[in-house]
Amino acid sequence: MEAAVVSLVKSVVLVPVTLLPIINPLSTAPVFVATAGGNPVLGARLARQVAINAWFVVVTSILIGSYVLALFGISLPVVRIGGGLLVASTAWRMLHRTEEDDVHAAAAERASGMSHVDVARRSFFPITFPLTTGPGTIAASIALGAQEPMTPAQYFAGAIVAAAGAAIVSAVLYLVFRHSTRVIGWLGPVGMLVMTRLMAFILLCIGIQIMWTGWSELNGVAL
């Protein structure tokens, strides 16, 4: 029983450990600040909505993403290799990026002219998707949830893991976005650069690990 609880806790922790470096909310914080326009009330409401949106995206991707891909005849090891490759390539771009990403810059420019109604209506795009839970996050979530067919009890346990892990991710997103102005000022340009590079390296290692797991499974099938 104790071993099962420890395994469950490790699975829950694996979700934010894998997804937060990919999401990298600190890189999206400047866009969030531009969208909120320095209004603390609007910023708090928007941060809460983005966190809720992100929770639904992550949980849905973990629980049913692999089953949707199964409809197209894509095997689970291939899903892991493809997801790991996408995660690793994202990390590689983060490690070698010398200027602001075009998507972030364009979103910030567009958000600066949005009214409060537009901000509330567009809490999903572009902040939630693609800036927060983009293709890399969705691919990694599918890779986390990719597994062989389970019993109802195992699926229920997986749903608990997905919900709890996604809740941790959403809580971190809410805290970072809610206090984004303070966080950006505290880190400064050098701190942001160091943090981004460090998270990119961790993300690269995670992507390689996901690919290695898929490759090992393919070799096992081939043998």
N, C-alpha and C positions, 0 to 999 in steps of 0.2 A: 504493500500500500504506500509506504513511504517513498519507494523508488518511483512509483507511478506519479506521485505528487511532484517529486523533483523533476521528472521528465516533463510534466505538464508546465511547470514554471519555466524550465529551460526553453520550451517551445514558445511560450508567451514572450519571453525576453528576446528570442531570436527575431521576432517580427520587427520591433523598433530598431534593433541593432542592424538589421539588414536594410530597412527602408529609409531610416532617417538620413544616412549618408547620401542616399540617392535623391531624396527630397531636398536636402540641404536648405532648410527654411531661411537661413541667414542670407542666402543669395537672393531669395525672393522678398526679403524684408524691405529693401528700398522701393520695390514696386508696390508693396502693400502700403507703405507710408505715402507714396504719391497718390494712390487710390483713395485712401482715407482723407487726404488733404489736411492732415494735422488735427482733425476733429476727434477728440478722445472718445466721445460717445459713439460716433459712427465707427471708429476704429474697433472698439470693443464688440459692437454688434457684428461687424464684418468678420472679425477674427473668430467669433463663435460660429458663424455660419460656414466659414471656410473649413473650420475644424470638423463640423458635422458632415459637410460634403465629402471631405477626405476620408472620414470613417466609413461612409457608405461605399466609396470607390474601392478602398482597400479590402473590406470584408467581402464585397461581391466578387472581386478578382480572386481572392484566396479560395472562396468556397465553390464557385461555379466556373471559374475561368478555365480550369483544365477540362471540365466536362464539355464546355463550348468548343474548345479546340479538338476534343475527341470526335466531334461531329464531322470534322474535316480530315479525320484519319491521321492526326499528328500524334506521335508517340510521346510518352512522358519524358524519357531521356532527352529526346530532341527539344522538347519544351525547355528543359533545364539548360541545355547547351545554348539554345537561342537566347534565352533570357539572360544567362550569364555573359554571353558575348555582348549583348546590348548594354548590360550594366558595366562591363569592363570598358567598352568603347566610350560610354558616357564619362567614366572616371578618367580615361586617357585624355579626353577633350578638356576636362576640368583641370587636369594637371598642366596642360600646355596652353591654356587660354590666357591671352595677354590683355584682352579688353572685354568689355561687357558683352554678354550674349545678345545677339540681335533680337531674339524673342523678348527678353526682359526689357531691352531698351524701347522697342516698339510698344510694348504693353504699358510701360510707364508713361510714354508720351501720350498715348490714347487715354489713359486713366486720368491724366491731369485735367482733362476737360469734361469729365463726367459729372452729372448732377448726383444728388443723394439718391434719387429714385433709380437712376441708371446703375449706381453702385450696388444697391440692394438687389436689383434684377439680375445683375451680372456677377453675383458672388461666385458662381461656378466657373465662368469664363471671363478673363483669362487667369484669375488667381488660382482657383482650385485645379483647373485643367487648362493649359498644359504646364503652368509654372510650378504647381505644387505636386500634384499627382499626375505626372505626365506618362508617356509611353514606357520609360524606364522603370518607374514605380509600379505600373500595372504589370509589366513583364516579370519583375522580381516577385510581385505578389502571387502571380500565377505559378511561378517556379516554387514558391514556398508551399502553395497548396497542392501542387502536383503530386499525386500519390496513387497507389493501386486502389481498386474498389474496396470500400470499407463496409463494416457492419454498421447498423444504425447507431449503436453506442459509440463507435469510433468516430463516426461523422459528427455526432453531438459533441464529443470532446473536441474535435477539430473546430467546430463552430465556436465553442467557448474560447479556444486559443485565439482564433481569428478576431473575435469581438474584443477580447481583453488586450491583445497585442495592438490592434488598431486603435483602441481607446488610449493607450499610452502614446502612440504616435499623434493622435488628435490633441491630446493634452499638451504635448510639447509644441505642436504647431500653434495652438491657442496662446500659450505663454509667450512664445517668441513674437508672434504677430501683435499680440496685445501690448507688448512692451518693445516693439520693434524700433521706435524712435530712440529709446534709451539704449537698447542693445547696440545699434549702429554707432551711436555717439561714444559708447564705452569701448568698443573694439577698435574703432578708428580704421583707416585704410590699411595699415600694416597688419593689424590684428585680423581683419577680414581676409586678407590675402593668405596669412598663415593658416587660419581656420579652414579656408576653402581647400588649400593644398593638402592639409592633413586629412580632411574628410574624403578627399578624392583618392588618396592612397589607400585608405581603409576600404573605400568602395571598390577599388581595383582588385584588392585581395578577395573581397566577397564575390565579385564577378568571376574570378578565376576558380574559386572554390565551387561555385555553382556549376561552372562548365566541367570541372573535374568530376563532380558527382555524376553528371549526365554521361560523360565519357566512360566512366567506370561501369555504369549500368549497361551501356551499349556493348562494351567488351564482354561483360558477363553473358549477355544474350547471344553474342556471336560465338562465344566458346561453348 
